Amino acid sequence: MTSLGKWLFVPDRSNFAGDVRTGYLSCNGERVVLQDCSRLLADFVRKIRRIEEDFIARCGVDSGMAGRHV
């Protein structure tokens, strides 16, 4: 699970039998199933995290401040 602003992103999940549950966004009891784009959003979130981590490493930014917006 990943927080995207006030939304929570839950990526696709699979079990031992190979059954896949499609990912979704959730906010205030609402759920938006991401039937066609859950994997794309998961990839995007991973890439953004890598960019943030790289920025922190290169610039020496306080990791406690990473991800905070003014």
SEFIKOL-290901 format. One record per atom (N, C-alpha, C): residue in three letters; atom name; x negated, z, y; residue number from 1. Coordinates in Angstrom, 1 decimal. Atoms other than C-alpha are relative to their C-alpha. Layout:
N
   aa  at    east      up   north    i
  ala  CA       X       Z       Y  NUM
...
END
This chain:
70
   aa  at    east      up   north    i
  met   N    -0.8     0.0    -1.2    1
  met  CA     0.0     0.0     0.0    1
  met   C    -0.9     0.0     1.2    1
  thr   N     0.8     0.1    -1.3    2
  thr  CA    -1.2    -0.8     3.5    2
  thr   C     1.0     0.1     1.2    2
  ser   N    -0.8    -0.1    -1.2    3
  ser  CA     0.2     0.1     6.9    3
  ser   C    -0.3    -1.2     0.9    3
  leu   N     0.1     1.1    -1.0    4
  leu  CA     0.8    -2.9     9.2    4
  leu   C     0.9     0.4     1.2    4
  gly   N    -0.8    -0.5    -1.1    5
  gly  CA     1.9    -1.3    12.4    5
  gly   C     1.0     1.0    -0.6    5
  lys   N    -1.0    -0.9     0.5    6
  lys  CA     5.2     0.5    11.6    6
  lys   C     0.5    -0.4    -1.4    6
  trp   N    -0.4     0.5     1.3    7
  trp  CA     5.7    -1.6     8.4    7
  trp   C    -1.0     0.5    -1.0    7
  leu   N     0.9    -0.3     1.2    8
  leu  CA     4.3    -0.7     5.0    8
  leu   C     0.0    -1.2    -0.9    8
  phe   N     0.1     1.2     0.9    9
  phe  CA     3.1    -3.6     2.9    9
  phe   C    -0.4     0.5    -1.4    9
  val   N     0.2    -0.3     1.4   10
  val  CA     3.3    -3.2    -0.9   10
  val   C    -0.2    -1.3    -0.7   10
  pro   N     0.3     1.3     0.7   11
  pro  CA     1.5    -6.1    -2.7   11
  pro   C     0.6    -0.1    -1.3   11
  asp   N    -0.4     0.3     1.4   12
  asp  CA     2.5    -7.7    -6.0   12
  asp   C    -0.6     1.0    -0.9   12
  arg   N     0.5    -1.0     1.0   13
  arg  CA     2.1    -5.3    -8.9   13
  arg   C     0.4    -0.6    -1.4   13
  ser   N    -0.3     0.4     1.4   14
  ser  CA     1.9    -6.0   -12.7   14
  ser   C    -0.2     1.2    -0.9   14
  asn   N     0.1    -1.1     1.0   15
  asn  CA     2.2    -3.8   -15.8   15
  asn   C    -0.8    -0.5    -1.2   15
  phe   N     0.8     0.3     1.2   16
  phe  CA     0.6    -3.8   -19.2   16
  phe   C     0.6    -1.3    -0.7   16
  ala   N    -0.6     1.1     0.7   17
  ala  CA     3.1    -6.4   -20.5   17
  ala   C    -0.1    -1.3     0.8   17
  gly   N     0.2     1.2    -0.8   18
  gly  CA     2.2    -8.8   -17.7   18
  gly   C     1.2    -0.3     1.0   18
  asp   N    -1.1     0.2    -0.9   19
  asp  CA     5.5    -8.4   -15.8   19
  asp   C    -0.5     0.3     1.4   19
  val   N     0.4    -0.1    -1.4   20
  val  CA     5.0    -8.9   -12.1   20
  val   C     1.2     0.4     0.9   20
  arg   N    -1.0    -0.4    -1.0   21
  arg  CA     6.9    -7.1    -9.3   21
  arg   C    -0.5    -0.6     1.3   21
  thr   N     0.4     0.7    -1.2   22
  thr  CA     6.9    -9.1    -6.1   22
  thr   C    -0.2     1.0     1.1   22
  gly   N     0.3    -0.9    -1.2   23
  gly  CA     5.4    -7.5    -3.0   23
  gly   C     1.1     0.0     1.0   23
  tyr   N    -1.0    -0.1    -1.1   24
  tyr  CA     7.4    -6.5     0.0   24
  tyr   C    -0.5     0.8     1.2   24
  leu   N     0.2    -0.8    -1.2   25
  leu  CA     7.4    -5.0     3.5   25
  leu   C     1.1     1.0     0.1   25
  ser   N    -1.0    -1.0    -0.1   26
  ser  CA     9.2    -1.8     4.2   26
  ser   C    -0.1     0.7     1.3   26
  cys   N     0.0    -0.7    -1.3   27
  cys  CA    10.2    -0.1     7.4   27
  cys   C     1.4     0.7     0.2   27
  asn   N    -1.2    -0.7    -0.2   28
  asn  CA    12.9     2.6     8.1   28
  asn   C     1.1    -0.3    -1.0   28
  gly   N    -0.9     0.2     1.0   29
  gly  CA    14.6     2.0     4.8   29
  gly   C     0.3    -1.5    -0.3   29
  glu   N    -0.2     1.4     0.2   30
  glu  CA    14.6    -1.8     5.2   30
  glu   C    -1.1    -0.5    -0.9   30
  arg   N     1.0     0.6     0.8   31
  arg  CA    12.8    -3.9     2.6   31
  arg   C     0.1    -1.5     0.0   31
  val   N     0.0     1.4    -0.1   32
  val  CA    11.8    -7.5     3.0   32
  val   C    -0.9    -0.5    -1.2   32
  val   N     0.7     0.5     1.1   33
  val  CA    10.8    -9.1    -0.3   33
  val   C    -0.8    -1.3     0.4   33
  leu   N     0.8     1.1    -0.4   34
  leu  CA     7.9   -11.5     0.1   34
  leu   C    -0.2    -0.9    -1.2   34
  gln   N     0.0     0.9     1.2   35
  gln  CA     8.7   -13.9    -2.7   35
  gln   C    -1.1    -1.0     0.0   35
  asp   N     1.0     1.2     0.0   36
  asp  CA     6.5   -16.8    -1.6   36
  asp   C    -1.3     0.3     0.7   36
  cys   N     1.2    -0.2    -0.8   37
  cys  CA     3.9   -15.1     0.5   37
  cys   C    -0.7     1.3    -0.1   37
  ser   N     0.6    -1.3     0.2   38
  ser  CA     2.9   -11.7    -0.8   38
  ser   C    -1.5    -0.1    -0.3   38
  arg   N     1.4     0.2     0.3   39
  arg  CA    -0.4   -12.9    -2.2   39
  arg   C    -0.8    -0.5     1.2   39
  leu   N     0.6     0.4    -1.2   40
  leu  CA    -1.2   -14.7     1.0   40
  leu   C    -0.2     1.1     1.0   40
  leu   N     0.1    -1.1    -0.9   41
  leu  CA    -0.5   -11.6     3.1   41
  leu   C    -1.1     1.0    -0.6   41
  ala   N     1.0    -0.9     0.5   42
  ala  CA    -2.6    -9.5     0.7   42
  ala   C    -1.4    -0.5     0.2   42
  asp   N     1.3     0.6    -0.3   43
  asp  CA    -5.5   -11.9     1.1   43
  asp   C    -0.4     0.1     1.4   43
  phe   N     0.2    -0.2    -1.4   44
  phe  CA    -5.1   -11.8     4.8   44
  phe   C    -0.4     1.4     0.4   44
  val   N     0.3    -1.4    -0.3   45
  val  CA    -5.1    -8.0     4.9   45
  val   C    -1.5     0.3    -0.5   45
  arg   N     1.3    -0.3     0.6   46
  arg  CA    -8.3    -7.9     2.7   46
  arg   C    -1.1    -0.6     1.0   46
  lys   N     1.0     0.7    -0.9   47
  lys  CA   -10.1   -10.4     5.1   47
  lys   C    -0.1     0.8     1.3   47
  ile   N     0.0    -0.8    -1.3   48
  ile  CA    -9.1    -8.4     8.2   48
  ile   C    -0.8     1.3    -0.2   48
  arg   N     0.7    -1.2     0.2   49
  arg  CA   -10.4    -5.2     6.6   49
  arg   C    -1.5    -0.3    -0.1   49
  arg   N     1.4     0.3     0.0   50
  arg  CA   -13.7    -6.9     5.8   50
  arg   C    -0.6    -0.3     1.4   50
  ile   N     0.5     0.3    -1.4   51
  ile  CA   -14.0    -8.2     9.4   51
  ile   C    -0.2     1.4     0.7   51
  glu   N     0.1    -1.3    -0.7   52
  glu  CA   -13.3    -4.6    10.7   52
  glu   C    -1.2     0.8    -0.5   52
  glu   N     1.2    -0.7     0.5   53
  glu  CA   -15.9    -3.1     8.3   53
  glu   C    -1.3    -0.6     0.4   53
  asp   N     1.2     0.7    -0.5   54
  asp  CA   -18.4    -5.7     9.3   54
  asp   C    -0.3     0.3     1.4   54
  phe   N     0.1    -0.3    -1.4   55
  phe  CA   -17.8    -5.1    12.9   55
  phe   C    -0.5     1.5     0.2   55
  ile   N     0.5    -1.4     0.0   56
  ile  CA   -18.2    -1.3    12.4   56
  ile   C    -1.4     0.1    -0.3   56
  ala   N     1.4    -0.1     0.4   57
  ala  CA   -21.4    -1.8    10.6   57
  ala   C    -1.0    -0.6     1.0   57
  arg   N     0.9     0.7    -0.9   58
  arg  CA   -22.9    -4.2    13.1   58
  arg   C    -0.1     0.7     1.4   58
  cys   N     0.0    -0.6    -1.4   59
  cys  CA   -21.8    -2.4    16.3   59
  cys   C    -0.1     1.5     0.0   59
  gly   N     0.1    -1.5     0.0   60
  gly  CA   -22.0     1.2    15.2   60
  gly   C     1.2     0.7     0.6   60
  val   N    -1.2    -0.6    -0.5   61
  val  CA   -18.5     1.9    16.2   61
  val   C     0.4     1.1    -0.9   61
  asp   N    -0.5    -1.2     0.8   62
  asp  CA   -17.1     5.3    15.1   62
  asp   C     1.1    -0.4    -0.9   62
  ser   N    -1.0     0.4     1.0   63
  ser  CA   -15.2     4.6    11.9   63
  ser   C     1.3     0.7     0.1   63
  gly   N    -1.3    -0.6    -0.2   64
  gly  CA   -12.6     7.1    12.9   64
  gly   C     0.8    -0.7     1.1   64
  met   N    -0.7     0.8    -1.0   65
  met  CA   -11.7     4.8    15.8   65
  met   C     0.5    -1.3    -0.5   65
  ala   N    -0.3     1.3     0.5   66
  ala  CA   -11.4     1.7    13.7   66
  ala   C     1.5    -0.1    -0.3   66
  gly   N    -1.4     0.2     0.3   67
  gly  CA    -7.9     0.3    13.4   67
  gly   C     1.0     0.6     1.1   67
  arg   N    -0.8    -0.5    -1.1   68
  arg  CA    -6.7     2.2    16.5   68
  arg   C     0.1    -0.9     1.2   68
  his   N    -0.2     0.9    -1.1   69
  his  CA    -5.2     0.2    19.3   69
  his   C     0.5     0.8     1.2   69
  val   N    -0.4    -0.7    -1.3   70
  val  CA    -4.8     1.2    22.9   70
  val   C     1.3    -0.5     0.5   70
END
